[in-house]
Amino acid sequence: MSGLSGVEKDAIAAYAAELEALTFNSKPIISSLTMIAEELLPYARSVVAVIEKKINKASPDKKLPLIYLLDSICKNLAGAYSEEVARKLPSIMASAYIACTPKVRNALDFLVTTWNGVFPPSVVREVVREMKLAAKEAAQSSAVADRQSRTQPKSAHATAKAAQATREVKAAREVKTVPEVKAPGYESPEESWELEVPETRKRGREEEAPPAQENAATRALVVELQGLMLQVQLRVQSQAAPDAHFIAAVARGVALCQALLAQTVPGSAEHTLMSSNLRDFLYVQQQVMAQEQQRQEQQRQQQLQIQQQQLQQQ
């Protein structure tokens, strides 16, 4: 990020840290990252660059959520973001198409069909062309790998079969007069495989599944809260007047802090941290409400002045 100003560098570094949470298709995380991108609109080029870098480095099963993030940003924010993404979209989609599985490719194919009106037709055509070339390259690579798998394993299989036969002959010579004896209740590993987990333990595992789902939901709330915290911080630093979107974000932050605080143990580090976050959001909310009341009072005074002037003119 050389050549960036100190403020832009810090903002982009913070955004890159938030991207680490997007390892699966999560609407709350994508929405949060989209809202943060809106606050970082002056740095649109750097935001797109850091997302592109993340996509290129991500493993094949982690690329799709990041592409969905670009899709969300362009559909909701457009403008500078759509222009910047359009320049890089063909190469991004082609590289992802080659690396990903057929299931993900189907998702990418469908995604392209939703871009009419989002990107210029020439860009969509170029994306489709690059993806077709990528599909051809992937098919050729798969065919080569298939041919290799048909030829190489034969010798390996024959070697393994011969080795197994040798072991069986040797074992037969050594223990051919020894009968198989089982202790009462003994079962071979093959026979006891399905019995390793008794029904009581299976039920126990099933009962433990909901807490795992709850943990996943909690993690999603924490990620959303972190995004809101960054969004509020950037807005406060910009000293811009609060709008309806910002007021809603602060209110959502308060609600998330209260919900997460209720899940922590009083006196724990998590409880202390969440209490601090809640106080910060409540302070910002109080300041925003005071500014909003001041703005409404100013509007009322202006309306009164206009009415008085109209009465004097009559």
N, C-alpha and C positions, 0 to 999 in steps of 0.2 A: 504494500500500500504506500509505496514511496510517492512523493509528490502531493500527498493529501495534506490538508490542514490538520492541526491538532484535534479540533472538534470533530471533523469528519472521520479522522482515523479512529478516534475513540468510539464514535457512534457505530462505525462499520465493524469494529472489533466486538462490540457488544452484540450486534446483530448476528455476527458469525457464531458467537457463543450460544445465542438462542436457537440457531439452526441445528445445533447438536441434538436437540430434543425431537426433531422431526425424523424419526427412524421408521415410522409406520404411518398409514393413512389416517390422520386424526383431524377432523374438522375443527375442533377448538384450537389446536395448535396452528393450523394453517390460517384460520381467521385471525388469531392473535398476531402472527407474523405478517399478515397482510396489513393489519392496522398499524403495526410498527413501521412497515414500509411506507405507509402514507405519511407518517411523521418525518420520514427520511427522504421525502420527495426531492429536496435539493441535491441529494446524493444518489439519485436513481441509478446512475451509471455504476457507481461503486457497489450498490446493493445487488444489482443484476450480476456483476462480476463475481461477487462472493458466493452467490447462489450457483452460478455456473461452475465455479471451482469446486464447490461441494458436490454437485452432481457428477462431475468427472471423477472425483476421488471416491465416491460412494460405491459400495458393492452393488451388484446387479439387483438384489432384492430391496435396496434402499433408494434407488433412483426415482421410482415412480412418485412417491410422496413429494419429493423436491420439485419435480416437474408440475405436479398439481399445485404447488405453491406459486410457481411462475404463472400458471394458468389463472389462479385466483387473483394475483396482483394485477395482471393485464385486464381481466374482465371487470374488476372493481375499481381500479385506479386509472387505467388507460394512460393517455398522454405520454409523458416522457418514458414511462416504464414500457409501454407497448412498443414504442419506437426502438428502445434499446434492446428489448428481447427479440424483436423481429429480425434484427441484424444477426443474432446468434442462434436463432431457433433452428434453422436447418441442420447445423452441425451438432447442436445439442441433441436433437431428436434422433439423428442418424447414429451417433455414438451409443446412445441409450438403446436403440433398437437392436443393434448388433449384440450388445452385452446381455440383454434381458431374455427371459424365458418366453415361450409362445403365449402364455397367459397374459404377461405384462405387455407384450406386443399388441395383443388384441385391445387392451385398455388404451394404449397409445393411439392405435388406429381410430378408436371411437373418439378419443379426445380431439383429434384433428378435425373431425366432422363438426365440432362445436365452435370452430374458430371463424366461421363466416361472420364478418362484421367486426371481429376482434382484431384481426390482422388483414393487411391488403391481400387481395386474391393472388397476386404474384408471389407473396411470401408463402401462402398456404400451398400453392402449386410447387414451389421449390422444396418445401418440407416433405410433401408427398413423394416427389421425385427422389430425394435423398433417402427417404425411408424405403422405397422400392429397391434402390441400389444396395442399401444395407441388408434388406431381406435376402437379396440374391447372394450377397457375400456370406451371410450367415448360413444359407442353404448349402453353398459350396463347402464351407468349413465343416458343416455337419456331415456332408457326404464323404469328405476325406476322412473324418474321424470314424465314420461307420465302416469304411473300407479297411482301415487299420485295425478296428476291433474284430473284423471278420478273419483277418489273416494272422495277426499276432497271437491271439489267445489260443489258437489251435495247438501250437507247439507247447505253450504253457500248460494247457489242459492235459495234453498227452503226458508231459513230464509229471504233473501232479498225480495223474492216474497210475502211472508206473510206480511212483513213490508209495502211493497208498497200497498198491498190490504187494510191494516188497514188505511193507510194515505188517500187512495182514498175514503173509506167509511166515514172517519171523515170529509174530505173536502166536500163531497156531503151533509152531514148532515148540515154543517155550511153555505154553499152558494148555496143550491140547487134552491133557488128562485131568485138568482141574475143572470140576463142575462149577457153575455159577451159584453162589449161595447168597441169599438175601436175609438180613436180619428182620425180625418182625417189624412191620410198619415201614420198612425201607422202600424208597422209590428212587428210580434213576433220575438224573437231572431232566431227561426228556419227559418222563412221566409226571414229574412234579412241577414242570414249568408253569402250567396253568394254575397250580395250587400255591404258588409262591405268595400270592396276595389273597388271603382269606376274604370271605364276603364282608366280615366286619371291618377289615382294613380298607376294602374297596369303598364301603359306604362312608368310612371316615374321610377318605380322599375326596369323595364327591361332596361331602359336607364342607370340606376346606376350600372348594372351588370358589364360592361366592366371595370370601375374603380376598382371594387373588383378584377377582374382578373389581372389588372395591378398591384395592390398592392401585390398579390400573386407572380407575376413575379419579382417585386422589392425585396420582401423578399428572394426569391431564389438567386437573384444576391448578396444581402448582405451576405447571408450565404456562398456563393461561395467565396466572397471577404475575409471573415473572415478566411476561410480555407487556402486561398492563403497567407494571412498575416502570419498565423502560420507556414506554409510551408517555406516561405522565411526567417522568423525569425530563424527557426531551422537550415536551410542551412547556414545562415550567422554565427550563433554560432558555427557550426561545422568547419568553415573555409575551407570547401571543395571547390575545383576548380569548377567554374560554367560550367555546361554542357548544351546541347541543351534543355533538359527538364526544367531546372531551368530558362534559358533565356526566354523560352516560358511562364512559369508561371509568371515571372515578367512583361512581356508584357501584359499578360491577366489581371494582377492586375492593371496596368495603365489604360487599356481600361475600366475595371469595375468602377474604381474610376471616370473616366471622365463621364461615362454614368450616374452613380448615382449622381454625382455632379450637372449635368444638371437638375436633378429632385428636387433639394433642393432649398430653398428660400435663396437668398443672405443675409448674416447677421444672419441667424439662427444657432442654435447649430449644427444641422446636416450638414449645409454647412461648418462650421468651421472644424468639425471633418473630413468630407470627403476631404476637402482641405489639411488637415494635412496628411491624408493617401496617397493622391496623391503625395504630396511632398516626402514622405518617399519612395514610389515606384519609383518615378523618380530619386531619389538619388541612390537607389540600381541599377536601370537600367543604370545610368551613370557610376557607378563603374564597373558593369559587362561589359559594352561596352569597357571601358578603359582596363580592364583585357584581354578581348578578342582581342583587337587590339594589346596589348602587346604580347599576345601569338602568334598571327599571325606574328608579326614582328620577334619574336624569331625563329619561324619556317623558315621564309624567310632568316634570317641570317645563320641558320644552313644549309639550302640548298645551299647558296652561298659558305659557307666554304667547303661543300662536293664537289661542282663543282670545286673550286680552287684546292683542294687536287687531284682531278682526273686529272686536267690539268697539275699539277706539276708531277704527276706520269707518264704522257705520255711524 
